[in-house]
Amino acid sequence: MNLQSQKLKDQVFASLDMEFLKTFVAIVESGSFAKAAKQVYRTPSAVSMQIKRLEEMLDASLFNRAPRSITLTADGETLLGYAKRILALNNEIMSRFHEPEMTGNVRLGSPDDYGSRLLPVILRKFADSHPHVTVDVVIDTTERLIERMAEGDLDVAMTTADIDQPLLKNEMIVLEEPLVWVGMKGGCAHLKNPVPVAMWETGCAWRSGAVQSLEKMNKTYRVAYMTASIVGQRAAILSDLAVAVAPQSFLEDPIVRLSEEDGFRDPGNYQIRLRSRPDLDAVGAAVRDHMISSFDAFKNGELACHNG
């Protein structure tokens, strides 16, 4: 076996060092190698060496380096998502086995859609591993949840976002999903002119997706129903009073996707993002990390989403 083949084999079977990933995420979140070095209690040269080794293991360049700034390369962006999920799962495992008596209270915010469809499953699993932690859930619009976070009323919050919205510090993408137009199976609401639409309230990525989609399709429409409640949206669709934009996972008989044959084109993707306080304590971090790993399980088909 030649040296190049041996090197390739070693890379394939190498294991990523958790400390390398922690350093990588610290650099991204702090914005510099020097600040990251303080966070991970290493010298700047040690941090640079870790990143060099990580790049060698992955055979990829992770950062664009400029005299006064650093930005992620495309490979760096890809690794960031994986790294945060791996670290979150690692923290959850350690918390489960080494801190079974963790106690405290966490304030969690969620929009109505995932608050009613996925959050009950997530929190039930969290309660199994952290029976002494109380999670107070606040259901509100994304716009209001962002305000509550800024006011310090929430520790962790799920929010919806357009895919082109800048990613903020202390925020990560936990799900990206296609939006689709939906209507009642066998219904006729989509045939009306103007099209009756069930809209979400201002600030929701689904609403902006619907408006932009209607404009691109040159469809005249009227807002027949407006609510921030998933129950209200389903009622409008099931009554054949309106059509709506919803995530693909929303589809469940008798609610069906409206295709180009019906005169509709998909609006594109949207994101669910997770925000957390910068001074999050261990209990809050346990909830955040559990949310991250739960969305990972949902994307892998290991966690059911109940449409209700």
Backbone as CSV, one residue per row, in Angstrom:
resi,resn,N_x,N_y,N_z,CA_x,CA_y,CA_z,C_x,C_y,C_z
1,MET,0.850,-1.207,0.000,0.000,0.000,0.000,0.881,1.251,0.000
2,ASN,0.663,2.167,-0.981,1.494,3.363,-1.036,1.064,4.383,0.020
3,LEU,1.868,5.426,0.178,1.633,6.419,1.226,0.317,7.148,1.043
4,GLN,-0.021,7.481,-0.214,-1.271,8.194,-0.485,-2.480,7.334,-0.137
5,SER,-2.432,6.051,-0.481,-3.543,5.148,-0.176,-3.699,4.974,1.324
6,GLN,-2.563,4.884,2.029,-2.613,4.736,3.481,-3.216,5.976,4.124
7,LYS,-2.841,7.148,3.603,-3.377,8.402,4.140,-4.875,8.464,3.951
8,LEU,-5.358,8.065,2.763,-6.787,8.061,2.477,-7.515,7.107,3.417
9,LYS,-6.927,5.922,3.634,-7.540,4.949,4.519,-7.614,5.485,5.944
10,ASP,-6.540,6.133,6.388,-6.514,6.696,7.737,-7.578,7.764,7.900
11,GLN,-7.814,8.580,6.845,-8.825,9.632,6.901,-10.223,9.040,6.981
12,VAL,-10.467,7.972,6.222,-11.786,7.350,6.188,-12.164,6.804,7.554
13,PHE,-11.179,6.195,8.252,-11.484,5.549,9.521,-11.151,6.420,10.731
14,ALA,-10.745,7.685,10.488,-10.431,8.583,11.605,-11.710,8.999,12.321
15,SER,-11.562,9.266,13.612,-12.695,9.745,14.401,-12.486,11.221,14.683
16,LEU,-13.533,12.001,14.551,-13.438,13.425,14.837,-13.279,13.634,16.335
17,ASP,-12.315,14.451,16.700,-12.082,14.771,18.102,-13.128,15.784,18.549
18,MET,-13.818,15.480,19.653,-14.859,16.379,20.159,-14.287,17.759,20.484
19,GLU,-13.040,17.793,20.953,-12.418,19.071,21.292,-12.192,19.917,20.049
20,PHE,-11.879,19.260,18.932,-11.713,19.995,17.675,-13.028,20.680,17.292
21,LEU,-14.112,19.936,17.439,-15.429,20.491,17.081,-15.807,21.638,18.009
22,LYS,-15.515,21.502,19.311,-15.806,22.580,20.260,-15.037,23.840,19.884
23,THR,-13.774,23.666,19.521,-12.951,24.809,19.126,-13.491,25.447,17.854
24,PHE,-13.859,24.619,16.891,-14.400,25.114,15.623,-15.654,25.959,15.867
25,VAL,-16.595,25.453,16.668,-17.825,26.189,16.957,-17.522,27.467,17.731
26,ALA,-16.571,27.411,18.657,-16.195,28.597,19.433,-15.650,29.698,18.530
27,ILE,-14.872,29.326,17.523,-14.336,30.310,16.570,-15.478,30.971,15.799
28,VAL,-16.402,30.156,15.323,-17.535,30.678,14.552,-18.361,31.636,15.403
29,GLU,-18.663,31.237,16.642,-19.545,32.034,17.494,-18.875,33.294,18.032
30,SER,-17.565,33.223,18.271,-16.858,34.395,18.814,-16.350,35.322,17.712
31,GLY,-16.137,34.761,16.524,-15.692,35.574,15.396,-14.191,35.714,15.251
32,SER,-13.421,35.051,16.127,-11.970,35.127,15.994,-11.293,33.959,16.689
33,PHE,-10.089,33.649,16.236,-9.316,32.565,16.837,-8.888,32.946,18.255
34,ALA,-8.540,34.215,18.444,-8.052,34.669,19.748,-9.139,34.571,20.820
35,LYS,-10.351,35.044,20.486,-11.458,34.970,21.443,-11.834,33.524,21.731
36,ALA,-11.810,32.699,20.693,-12.136,31.282,20.871,-11.127,30.615,21.793
37,ALA,-9.855,30.998,21.676,-8.804,30.412,22.509,-9.101,30.619,23.990
38,LYS,-9.611,31.813,24.339,-9.964,32.086,25.737,-11.132,31.221,26.179
39,GLN,-12.091,31.013,25.277,-13.277,30.228,25.626,-12.951,28.760,25.865
40,VAL,-12.017,28.225,25.105,-11.694,26.795,25.228,-10.431,26.563,26.068
41,TYR,-9.920,27.660,26.663,-8.771,27.572,27.574,-7.538,26.972,26.896
42,ARG,-7.249,27.484,25.698,-6.059,27.062,24.970,-5.354,28.298,24.414
43,THR,-4.133,28.127,24.000,-3.405,29.230,23.390,-3.874,29.400,21.945
44,PRO,-3.755,30.609,21.391,-4.141,30.816,19.990,-3.428,29.862,19.033
45,SER,-2.159,29.569,19.310,-1.425,28.661,18.428,-1.985,27.243,18.511
46,ALA,-2.433,26.826,19.712,-3.032,25.498,19.869,-4.358,25.416,19.122
47,VAL,-5.124,26.519,19.167,-6.393,26.577,18.450,-6.160,26.467,16.947
48,SER,-5.175,27.206,16.445,-4.841,27.149,15.013,-4.423,25.745,14.605
49,MET,-3.687,25.076,15.483,-3.231,23.724,15.194,-4.401,22.746,15.148
50,GLN,-5.370,22.937,16.057,-6.551,22.074,16.054,-7.330,22.224,14.756
51,ILE,-7.510,23.449,14.309,-8.264,23.682,13.074,-7.498,23.130,11.870
52,LYS,-6.189,23.287,11.872,-5.382,22.731,10.798,-5.544,21.217,10.731
53,ARG,-5.501,20.579,11.909,-5.658,19.128,11.965,-7.053,18.709,11.509
54,LEU,-8.070,19.483,11.922,-9.447,19.192,11.519,-9.596,19.302,10.007
55,GLU,-9.007,20.329,9.413,-9.071,20.507,7.958,-8.356,19.371,7.239
56,GLU,-7.259,18.901,7.823,-6.537,17.777,7.216,-7.367,16.498,7.271
57,MET,-8.041,16.280,8.403,-8.864,15.085,8.554,-10.028,15.071,7.566
58,LEU,-10.591,16.258,7.332,-11.755,16.365,6.439,-11.353,16.632,4.994
59,ASP,-10.075,16.946,4.803,-9.581,17.314,3.476,-10.413,18.459,2.907
60,ALA,-10.604,19.480,3.747,-11.436,20.621,3.352,-10.943,21.880,4.051
61,SER,-11.111,23.015,3.379,-10.817,24.315,3.978,-12.085,24.814,4.656
62,LEU,-11.990,25.209,5.917,-13.176,25.566,6.698,-13.392,27.071,6.821
63,PHE,-12.315,27.857,6.748,-12.433,29.303,6.943,-11.795,30.081,5.789
64,ASN,-12.446,31.206,5.456,-11.825,32.210,4.587,-11.170,33.213,5.526
65,ARG,-9.872,33.331,5.479,-9.141,34.187,6.417,-8.766,35.504,5.765
66,ALA,-9.149,36.603,6.423,-8.780,37.948,5.983,-8.053,38.621,7.145
67,PRO,-7.343,39.734,6.878,-6.581,40.390,7.954,-7.413,40.739,9.188
68,ARG,-8.667,41.141,9.000,-9.465,41.585,10.140,-10.740,40.767,10.366
69,SER,-10.906,39.728,9.587,-12.129,38.942,9.751,-11.943,37.530,9.223
70,ILE,-12.830,36.646,9.683,-12.860,35.281,9.157,-14.309,34.933,8.834
71,THR,-14.499,34.208,7.757,-15.828,33.742,7.383,-15.736,32.260,7.039
72,LEU,-16.874,31.603,7.096,-16.907,30.179,6.792,-16.929,29.929,5.286
73,THR,-16.237,28.916,4.866,-16.353,28.442,3.488,-17.636,27.620,3.382
74,ALA,-17.960,27.165,2.187,-19.143,26.305,2.022,-18.993,25.024,2.846
75,ASP,-17.776,24.461,2.861,-17.536,23.262,3.675,-17.645,23.583,5.155
76,GLY,-17.208,24.780,5.525,-17.321,25.199,6.921,-18.766,25.320,7.364
77,GLU,-19.614,25.869,6.483,-21.045,25.978,6.785,-21.659,24.597,6.990
78,THR,-21.266,23.654,6.132,-21.773,22.289,6.252,-21.353,21.667,7.573
79,LEU,-20.074,21.820,7.911,-19.571,21.237,9.158,-20.236,21.851,10.380
80,LEU,-20.532,23.154,10.328,-21.110,23.834,11.493,-22.407,23.167,11.941
81,GLY,-23.277,22.847,10.987,-24.528,22.185,11.341,-24.290,20.840,12.001
82,TYR,-23.390,20.053,11.413,-23.067,18.745,11.988,-22.436,18.899,13.375
83,ALA,-21.503,19.818,13.492,-20.764,19.983,14.749,-21.691,20.345,15.896
84,LYS,-22.612,21.265,15.647,-23.526,21.676,16.712,-24.429,20.528,17.138
85,ARG,-24.860,19.726,16.172,-25.728,18.601,16.511,-24.957,17.521,17.274
86,ILE,-23.717,17.268,16.855,-22.897,16.265,17.539,-22.621,16.704,18.975
87,LEU,-22.258,17.963,19.168,-21.969,18.467,20.504,-23.222,18.472,21.378
88,ALA,-24.361,18.805,20.775,-25.616,18.805,21.528,-25.969,17.402,21.998
89,LEU,-25.812,16.423,21.112,-26.118,15.044,21.478,-25.143,14.543,22.544
90,ASN,-23.870,14.931,22.422,-22.876,14.539,23.422,-23.238,15.105,24.791
91,ASN,-23.644,16.386,24.804,-24.023,17.020,26.072,-25.250,16.360,26.681
92,GLU,-26.199,15.980,25.809,-27.410,15.339,26.301,-27.083,13.977,26.918
93,ILE,-26.194,13.223,26.281,-25.789,11.915,26.815,-25.117,12.085,28.179
94,MET,-24.183,13.016,28.270,-23.475,13.232,29.529,-24.422,13.705,30.611
95,SER,-25.366,14.572,30.225,-26.357,15.055,31.186,-27.230,13.916,31.691
96,ARG,-27.593,13.037,30.772,-28.480,11.919,31.132,-27.821,10.992,32.142
97,PHE,-26.518,10.716,31.983,-25.861,9.722,32.832,-25.114,10.309,34.030
98,HIS,-24.742,11.584,33.919,-23.962,12.167,35.010,-24.709,13.237,35.794
99,GLU,-25.832,13.700,35.272,-26.596,14.705,36.000,-28.078,14.333,36.036
100,PRO,-28.404,13.117,36.503,-29.789,12.676,36.498,-30.675,13.482,37.444
101,GLU,-30.068,14.148,38.420,-30.860,14.894,39.397,-30.896,16.391,39.090
102,MET,-30.614,16.743,37.839,-30.654,18.150,37.453,-32.030,18.724,37.749
103,THR,-32.066,19.896,38.380,-33.336,20.533,38.733,-33.329,21.975,38.237
104,GLY,-34.508,22.516,38.039,-34.603,23.909,37.636,-35.828,24.167,36.786
105,ASN,-35.901,25.383,36.265,-37.039,25.815,35.472,-36.526,26.488,34.205
106,VAL,-37.119,26.142,33.075,-36.714,26.716,31.789,-37.948,27.267,31.082
107,ARG,-37.829,28.458,30.533,-38.922,29.085,29.793,-38.665,28.897,28.301
108,LEU,-39.553,28.151,27.670,-39.390,27.774,26.259,-40.499,28.378,25.411
109,GLY,-40.125,29.068,24.356,-41.103,29.660,23.452,-41.219,28.881,22.161
110,SER,-42.426,28.818,21.616,-42.640,28.082,20.364,-43.802,28.693,19.597
111,PRO,-43.710,28.722,18.264,-44.881,29.094,17.467,-45.924,27.995,17.575
112,ASP,-47.148,28.320,17.272,-48.258,27.376,17.480,-48.099,26.101,16.665
113,ASP,-47.608,26.214,15.425,-47.565,25.048,14.548,-46.761,23.892,15.132
114,TYR,-45.496,24.141,15.458,-44.691,23.064,16.040,-44.939,22.924,17.536
115,GLY,-45.482,23.967,18.150,-45.822,23.864,19.565,-46.899,22.836,19.812
116,SER,-47.804,22.688,18.859,-48.892,21.721,19.035,-48.618,20.395,18.354
117,ARG,-47.723,20.369,17.377,-47.526,19.165,16.575,-46.326,18.325,17.008
118,LEU,-45.231,18.970,17.385,-44.012,18.230,17.693,-43.547,18.402,19.135
119,LEU,-43.808,19.572,19.711,-43.312,19.869,21.049,-43.793,18.893,22.123
120,PRO,-45.049,18.455,22.107,-45.466,17.490,23.139,-44.625,16.218,23.154
121,VAL,-44.268,15.732,21.981,-43.436,14.526,21.893,-42.036,14.808,22.433
122,ILE,-41.483,15.958,22.061,-40.144,16.333,22.503,-40.092,16.474,24.016
123,LEU,-41.063,17.174,24.585,-41.047,17.427,26.029,-41.325,16.166,26.834
124,ARG,-42.119,15.268,26.271,-42.376,14.006,26.972,-41.086,13.205,27.096
125,LYS,-40.284,13.181,26.040,-39.014,12.475,26.089,-38.031,13.179,27.028
126,PHE,-38.071,14.503,27.045,-37.186,15.244,27.950,-37.548,14.968,29.403
127,ALA,-38.826,14.905,29.697,-39.280,14.645,31.069,-38.826,13.271,31.558
128,ASP,-38.717,12.314,30.635,-38.265,10.975,31.010,-36.826,10.999,31.522
129,SER,-35.978,11.829,30.894,-34.568,11.878,31.280,-34.260,12.970,32.305
130,HIS,-35.151,13.949,32.425,-34.951,15.059,33.379,-36.248,15.297,34.174
131,PRO,-36.618,14.368,35.027,-37.911,14.459,35.724,-38.041,15.630,36.690
132,HIS,-36.893,16.224,37.088,-36.952,17.310,38.066,-36.793,18.696,37.436
133,VAL,-36.831,18.752,36.126,-36.756,20.039,35.428,-38.156,20.419,34.942
134,THR,-38.574,21.616,35.245,-39.875,22.129,34.793,-39.676,23.004,33.566
135,VAL,-40.421,22.716,32.520,-40.346,23.521,31.291,-41.670,24.270,31.122
136,ASP,-41.608,25.582,31.238,-42.785,26.430,31.029,-42.833,26.842,29.562
137,VAL,-43.879,26.449,28.865,-43.984,26.698,27.427,-44.861,27.913,27.148
138,VAL,-44.355,28.790,26.302,-45.104,29.960,25.842,-45.346,29.798,24.346
139,ILE,-46.603,29.756,23.946,-46.966,29.660,22.527,-47.324,31.056,22.029
140,ASP,-46.638,31.504,20.998,-46.901,32.851,20.489,-46.425,32.933,19.036
141,THR,-46.638,34.075,18.419,-46.153,34.282,17.058,-44.641,34.428,17.082
142,THR,-43.998,34.154,15.953,-42.548,34.301,15.870,-42.121,35.720,16.200
143,GLU,-42.861,36.690,15.685,-42.543,38.094,15.930,-42.534,38.396,17.421
144,ARG,-43.539,37.899,18.123,-43.632,38.159,19.561,-42.604,37.339,20.347
145,LEU,-42.299,36.138,19.891,-41.292,35.319,20.570,-39.926,35.988,20.515
146,ILE,-39.612,36.595,19.373,-38.342,37.309,19.229,-38.297,38.487,20.209
147,GLU,-39.423,39.180,20.352,-39.500,40.284,21.304,-39.321,39.783,22.731
148,ARG,-39.958,38.660,23.053,-39.848,38.097,24.399,-38.403,37.692,24.710
149,MET,-37.707,37.146,23.701,-36.305,36.789,23.898,-35.488,38.045,24.213
150,ALA,-35.723,39.105,23.444,-34.992,40.361,23.645,-35.276,40.960,25.019
151,GLU,-36.495,40.746,25.502,-36.893,41.278,26.815,-36.426,40.398,27.969
152,GLY,-35.850,39.240,27.654,-35.364,38.344,28.696,-36.427,37.478,29.322
153,ASP,-37.585,37.361,28.665,-38.688,36.569,29.222,-38.609,35.097,28.850
154,LEU,-37.704,34.742,27.919,-37.565,33.353,27.493,-36.093,32.930,27.548
155,ASP,-35.874,31.658,27.787,-34.512,31.117,27.791,-34.160,30.520,26.434
156,VAL,-35.112,29.826,25.841,-34.933,29.173,24.546,-36.203,29.394,23.732
157,ALA,-36.075,29.569,22.428,-37.270,29.766,21.602,-37.075,29.200,20.204
158,MET,-38.127,28.550,19.704,-38.186,28.149,18.302,-38.853,29.266,17.529
159,THR,-38.318,29.589,16.364,-38.924,30.611,15.521,-38.909,30.143,14.071
160,THR,-39.812,30.689,13.270,-39.786,30.408,11.834,-39.005,31.512,11.142
161,ALA,-38.392,31.189,10.006,-37.580,32.174,9.295,-37.540,31.864,7.811
162,ASP,-37.443,32.921,6.994,-37.165,32.745,5.570,-35.723,32.273,5.430
163,ILE,-35.432,31.519,4.394,-34.096,30.932,4.260,-33.021,31.981,4.007
164,ASP,-33.406,33.180,3.546,-32.395,34.205,3.274,-32.183,35.161,4.454
165,GLN,-32.871,34.917,5.585,-32.654,35.747,6.760,-31.287,35.447,7.365
166,PRO,-30.510,36.481,7.715,-29.182,36.251,8.309,-29.311,35.447,9.610
167,LEU,-28.362,34.559,9.834,-28.342,33.756,11.046,-27.686,34.584,12.147
168,LEU,-28.380,34.723,13.257,-27.881,35.536,14.359,-27.008,34.720,15.301
169,LYS,-26.264,35.424,16.151,-25.490,34.762,17.180,-26.472,34.110,18.156
170,ASN,-26.098,32.974,18.722,-26.969,32.221,19.641,-28.224,31.702,18.935
171,GLU,-28.131,31.504,17.615,-29.253,30.980,16.843,-28.734,29.918,15.884
172,MET,-29.480,28.839,15.711,-29.080,27.815,14.759,-30.300,27.267,14.032
173,ILE,-30.069,26.749,12.835,-31.138,26.148,12.040,-31.298,24.695,12.478
174,VAL,-32.501,24.329,12.914,-32.739,22.942,13.317,-33.577,22.177,12.293
175,LEU,-34.211,22.918,11.379,-35.011,22.254,10.345,-35.189,23.182,9.157
176,GLU,-35.015,22.648,7.965,-35.392,23.363,6.745,-36.339,22.453,5.987
177,GLU,-37.497,22.986,5.636,-38.549,22.141,5.069,-39.259,22.871,3.932
178,PRO,-39.693,22.139,2.900,-40.432,22.778,1.805,-41.805,23.261,2.259
179,LEU,-42.194,24.404,1.745,-43.563,24.888,1.913,-44.365,24.474,0.676
180,VAL,-45.619,24.139,0.867,-46.486,23.750,-0.247,-47.844,24.416,-0.082
181,TRP,-48.553,24.541,-1.185,-49.936,25.002,-1.131,-50.824,23.799,-0.824
182,VAL,-51.767,23.979,0.076,-52.640,22.874,0.459,-54.109,23.289,0.379
183,GLY,-54.956,22.286,0.193,-56.403,22.511,0.151,-57.127,21.243,0.563
184,MET,-58.433,21.320,0.563,-59.265,20.179,0.921,-59.355,19.199,-0.247
185,LYS,-59.168,17.920,0.025,-59.278,16.887,-1.002,-60.661,16.949,-1.647
186,GLY,-60.695,17.099,-2.969,-61.959,17.198,-3.683,-62.621,18.555,-3.554
187,GLY,-61.935,19.517,-2.928,-62.518,20.850,-2.722,-62.436,21.727,-3.956
188,CYS,-63.029,22.905,-3.847,-63.035,23.822,-4.994,-62.539,25.222,-4.636
189,ALA,-62.064,25.418,-3.411,-61.601,26.744,-3.010,-60.486,27.248,-3.922
190,HIS,-59.622,26.339,-4.385,-58.476,26.746,-5.209,-58.892,27.189,-6.614
191,LEU,-60.148,26.910,-6.997,-60.637,27.271,-8.328,-61.256,28.667,-8.357
192,LYS,-61.498,29.241,-7.186,-62.198,30.531,-7.127,-61.283,31.683,-7.498
193,ASN,-61.899,32.763,-7.954,-61.174,33.968,-8.324,-61.922,35.178,-7.756
194,PRO,-61.306,35.924,-6.842,-59.959,35.741,-6.298,-59.862,34.497,-5.398
195,VAL,-58.653,33.995,-5.258,-58.429,32.789,-4.454,-58.571,33.130,-2.969
196,PRO,-59.440,32.421,-2.248,-59.542,32.650,-0.793,-58.364,31.982,-0.084
197,VAL,-57.646,32.749,0.711,-56.429,32.249,1.354,-56.537,32.372,2.867
198,ALA,-56.141,31.313,3.547,-56.018,31.353,5.009,-54.589,31.786,5.310
199,MET,-54.440,32.927,5.966,-53.126,33.520,6.205,-52.729,33.391,7.671
200,TRP,-51.409,33.263,7.874,-50.872,33.358,9.214,-50.636,34.831,9.520
201,GLU,-50.438,35.144,10.787,-50.256,36.535,11.171,-48.899,37.064,10.722
202,THR,-48.751,38.382,10.720,-47.526,39.049,10.293,-46.322,38.537,11.087
203,GLY,-45.205,38.339,10.380,-43.993,37.882,11.049,-43.709,36.419,10.826
204,CYS,-44.699,35.666,10.332,-44.502,34.240,10.099,-43.927,34.010,8.698
205,ALA,-42.932,33.118,8.610,-42.306,32.821,7.318,-43.302,32.196,6.350
206,TRP,-44.304,31.497,6.876,-45.312,30.883,6.005,-46.124,31.970,5.306
207,ARG,-46.427,33.041,6.032,-47.216,34.131,5.453,-46.430,34.822,4.338
208,SER,-45.155,35.145,4.617,-44.356,35.821,3.594,-44.171,34.917,2.386
209,GLY,-44.050,33.604,2.636,-43.938,32.659,1.533,-45.178,32.628,0.680
210,ALA,-46.349,32.712,1.333,-47.620,32.697,0.610,-47.774,33.945,-0.252
211,VAL,-47.492,35.109,0.320,-47.652,36.373,-0.404,-46.720,36.433,-1.614
212,GLN,-45.449,36.073,-1.396,-44.490,36.095,-2.501,-44.887,35.108,-3.606
213,SER,-45.390,33.947,-3.196,-45.802,32.933,-4.162,-46.983,33.408,-4.998
214,LEU,-47.960,34.021,-4.354,-49.143,34.524,-5.063,-48.759,35.605,-6.072
215,GLU,-47.834,36.459,-5.656,-47.391,37.532,-6.551,-46.654,36.963,-7.764
216,LYS,-45.815,35.948,-7.538,-45.078,35.327,-8.649,-46.026,34.621,-9.620
217,MET,-47.127,34.064,-9.078,-48.089,33.356,-9.920,-49.124,34.300,-10.538
218,ASN,-49.016,35.599,-10.181,-49.956,36.614,-10.688,-51.408,36.249,-10.377
219,LYS,-51.619,35.723,-9.173,-52.974,35.354,-8.771,-53.591,36.464,-7.932
220,THR,-54.829,36.784,-8.217,-55.555,37.684,-7.344,-56.105,36.854,-6.191
221,TYR,-56.092,37.438,-5.004,-56.519,36.669,-3.832,-57.167,37.582,-2.807
222,ARG,-57.864,36.953,-1.891,-58.409,37.688,-0.748,-58.100,36.875,0.504
223,VAL,-57.840,37.572,1.586,-57.579,36.895,2.851,-58.924,36.500,3.445
224,ALA,-59.240,35.222,3.352,-60.524,34.726,3.833,-60.481,34.360,5.309
225,TYR,-59.273,34.127,5.802,-59.130,33.672,7.188,-57.738,34.060,7.657
226,MET,-57.637,34.648,8.849,-56.328,35.003,9.385,-56.240,34.550,10.829
227,THR,-55.194,33.769,11.119,-55.025,33.247,12.470,-53.585,32.812,12.671
228,ALA,-53.164,32.755,13.923,-51.848,32.211,14.261,-51.988,30.803,14.806
229,SER,-53.181,30.244,14.710,-53.458,28.922,15.277,-53.491,27.851,14.196
230,ILE,-52.786,26.764,14.423,-52.797,25.644,13.486,-54.194,25.033,13.403
231,VAL,-54.917,25.060,14.512,-56.281,24.517,14.543,-57.184,25.349,13.638
232,GLY,-57.028,26.671,13.708,-57.828,27.555,12.865,-57.514,27.367,11.395
233,GLN,-56.229,27.201,11.079,-55.825,26.976,9.695,-56.443,25.691,9.149
234,ARG,-56.352,24.624,9.924,-56.910,23.344,9.490,-58.425,23.443,9.307
235,ALA,-59.079,24.190,10.188,-60.541,24.340,10.101,-60.932,25.023,8.793
236,ALA,-60.179,26.062,8.419,-60.480,26.792,7.190,-60.287,25.908,5.963
237,ILE,-59.239,25.084,5.990,-58.956,24.202,4.855,-59.976,23.072,4.782
238,LEU,-60.248,22.437,5.927,-61.164,21.292,5.955,-62.601,21.695,5.624
239,SER,-62.917,22.962,5.851,-64.249,23.470,5.488,-64.307,23.912,4.033
240,ASP,-63.182,23.812,3.326,-63.051,24.243,1.932,-63.363,25.730,1.787
241,LEU,-63.044,26.485,2.861,-63.251,27.933,2.814,-62.047,28.647,2.213
242,ALA,-60.891,27.971,2.239,-59.679,28.632,1.775,-58.586,27.611,1.493
243,VAL,-57.559,28.073,0.779,-56.325,27.311,0.609,-55.279,27.990,1.475
244,ALA,-54.137,27.343,1.672,-53.117,27.923,2.540,-51.743,27.389,2.176
245,VAL,-50.728,28.082,2.671,-49.347,27.601,2.576,-49.008,26.932,3.898
246,ALA,-48.388,25.749,3.823,-48.027,25.008,5.024,-46.797,24.155,4.734
247,PRO,-46.112,23.681,5.775,-44.970,22.781,5.553,-45.429,21.470,4.933
248,GLN,-44.542,20.825,4.217,-44.863,19.550,3.585,-45.322,18.508,4.609
249,SER,-44.751,18.572,5.830,-45.115,17.603,6.870,-46.538,17.811,7.386
250,PHE,-47.162,18.919,6.999,-48.536,19.227,7.397,-49.537,18.326,6.659
251,LEU,-49.094,17.813,5.514,-49.999,17.028,4.673,-50.484,15.768,5.381
252,GLU,-51.797,15.618,5.424,-52.424,14.440,6.022,-53.866,14.390,5.527
253,ASP,-54.230,13.286,4.945,-55.579,13.136,4.395,-56.647,13.598,5.395
254,PRO,-57.608,14.434,4.980,-57.966,14.820,3.613,-57.358,16.145,3.141
255,ILE,-56.313,16.631,3.793,-55.621,17.824,3.311,-54.579,17.382,2.284
256,VAL,-54.628,17.987,1.091,-53.755,17.556,0.003,-52.949,18.723,-0.556
257,ARG,-51.882,18.371,-1.221,-51.026,19.368,-1.857,-51.644,19.837,-3.163
258,LEU,-51.593,21.135,-3.410,-52.053,21.709,-4.674,-50.842,21.843,-5.598
259,SER,-50.907,21.187,-6.744,-49.770,21.130,-7.661,-49.922,22.144,-8.795
260,GLU,-48.989,22.089,-9.737,-49.067,22.971,-10.899,-50.298,22.653,-11.736
261,GLU,-50.734,21.418,-11.711,-51.963,21.046,-12.431,-53.181,21.759,-11.845
262,ASP,-53.084,22.116,-10.564,-54.167,22.862,-9.902,-53.961,24.362,-10.032
263,GLY,-52.844,24.732,-10.664,-52.560,26.157,-10.858,-51.686,26.766,-9.787
264,PHE,-50.993,25.931,-8.996,-50.158,26.436,-7.906,-48.737,25.894,-8.005
265,ARG,-47.785,26.752,-7.642,-46.393,26.337,-7.582,-45.892,26.459,-6.145
266,ASP,-45.029,25.541,-5.737,-44.514,25.556,-4.361,-43.790,26.867,-4.069
267,PRO,-43.999,27.430,-2.879,-43.362,28.711,-2.526,-41.868,28.624,-2.247
268,GLY,-41.339,27.427,-1.964,-39.927,27.299,-1.587,-39.790,26.773,-0.166
269,ASN,-38.604,26.886,0.385,-38.344,26.360,1.724,-38.460,27.436,2.800
270,TYR,-38.596,26.984,4.022,-38.529,27.869,5.179,-37.719,27.144,6.246
271,GLN,-37.391,27.839,7.328,-36.576,27.237,8.378,-37.214,27.366,9.755
272,ILE,-36.926,26.378,10.588,-37.184,26.491,12.015,-35.830,26.741,12.653
273,ARG,-35.738,27.806,13.432,-34.485,28.144,14.092,-34.658,28.094,15.609
274,LEU,-33.565,27.819,16.279,-33.577,27.740,17.731,-32.691,28.841,18.287
275,ARG,-33.287,29.696,19.115,-32.539,30.773,19.752,-32.382,30.464,21.238
276,SER,-31.291,30.933,21.809,-31.100,30.748,23.241,-30.416,31.966,23.840
277,ARG,-30.622,32.163,25.120,-29.974,33.276,25.818,-28.462,33.079,25.798
278,PRO,-27.690,34.154,25.689,-26.232,34.004,25.695,-25.691,33.516,27.035
279,ASP,-26.447,33.763,28.116,-26.006,33.354,29.453,-26.794,32.137,29.945
280,LEU,-27.154,31.256,29.025,-27.953,30.083,29.350,-27.245,29.215,30.391
281,ASP,-27.998,28.805,31.440,-27.399,27.944,32.461,-27.458,26.480,32.026
282,ALA,-26.984,25.586,32.887,-26.889,24.168,32.537,-28.251,23.555,32.257
283,VAL,-29.262,23.986,33.000,-30.608,23.435,32.804,-31.167,23.895,31.457
284,GLY,-30.991,25.174,31.153,-31.446,25.689,29.872,-30.701,25.035,28.717
285,ALA,-29.396,24.803,28.902,-28.596,24.153,27.865,-29.071,22.728,27.624
286,ALA,-29.525,22.051,28.695,-30.028,20.679,28.549,-31.276,20.660,27.681
287,VAL,-32.172,21.647,27.881,-33.387,21.750,27.062,-33.020,22.073,25.620
288,ARG,-32.140,23.044,25.435,-31.708,23.422,24.077,-31.105,22.225,23.343
289,ASP,-30.205,21.514,24.006,-29.535,20.384,23.367,-30.517,19.260,23.054
290,HIS,-31.495,19.069,23.928,-32.515,18.045,23.679,-33.368,18.433,22.462
291,MET,-33.661,19.728,22.323,-34.419,20.207,21.168,-33.643,19.936,19.879
292,ILE,-32.344,20.204,19.898,-31.514,20.006,18.712,-31.512,18.539,18.297
293,SER,-31.263,17.654,19.260,-31.206,16.227,18.925,-32.579,15.692,18.530
294,SER,-33.652,16.262,19.076,-35.005,15.826,18.726,-35.346,16.199,17.289
295,PHE,-34.972,17.397,16.863,-35.213,17.782,15.477,-34.372,16.938,14.531
296,ASP,-33.186,16.554,14.987,-32.366,15.645,14.205,-33.106,14.319,14.004
297,ALA,-33.695,13.813,15.082,-34.445,12.556,15.009,-35.671,12.709,14.113
298,PHE,-36.324,13.862,14.162,-37.488,14.124,13.330,-37.114,14.094,11.857
299,LYS,-35.985,14.716,11.508,-35.533,14.738,10.118,-35.151,13.346,9.623
300,ASN,-34.701,12.512,10.546,-34.312,11.149,10.179,-35.475,10.164,10.221
301,GLY,-36.690,10.684,10.501,-37.859,9.823,10.544,-37.980,9.002,11.811
302,GLU,-37.233,9.390,12.865,-37.240,8.641,14.122,-38.169,9.259,15.154
303,LEU,-38.774,10.403,14.828,-39.672,11.077,15.762,-40.917,11.509,14.993
304,ALA,-42.061,11.063,15.443,-43.309,11.339,14.723,-43.812,12.738,15.024
305,CYS,-44.372,13.373,14.014,-45.001,14.698,14.157,-46.493,14.506,14.021
306,HIS,-47.252,14.846,15.049,-48.705,14.621,15.037,-49.410,15.873,14.564
307,ASN,-50.137,15.759,13.454,-50.827,16.932,12.903,-52.076,17.295,13.687
308,GLY,-52.661,16.340,14.405,-53.813,16.641,15.238,-55.075,16.907,14.458
